[in-house]
Amino acid sequence: MKCIAVYTNDFEVFSDIYEKVISTPLAENEEKEIEGVMVSESGDVPEHYIERMRAKLDVVVMKVREKDITILQHGEVFEIFIPENENVVH
């Protein structure tokens, strides 16, 4: 799964830029600033990472069912996990 990290702990800010984040093309390990928030393409993440993070008490798990996207919030970061076969609009 492809992982995009969004460096904010503010859900409202994350929610406001979410669509821009997933529609912005990023190369692996590339960082960009979107509306004042740093965003980074973190490369491929194994499925067991998501399962391990779900088990932690300080991690919030969100799911975008129609796109099979998983979002984890922990600390100062939101991590967006997009399946490799998902066609994200660019």
ABEGO torsion letter per residue (X at the ends): XBBBBBBBABAAAAAAAAAAAAABBBBBGBBBBBGGBBBBBAEBBBAAAAAAAAABAABBBBBBAAAGBBBBBBEABBBBBBBAABBBBX
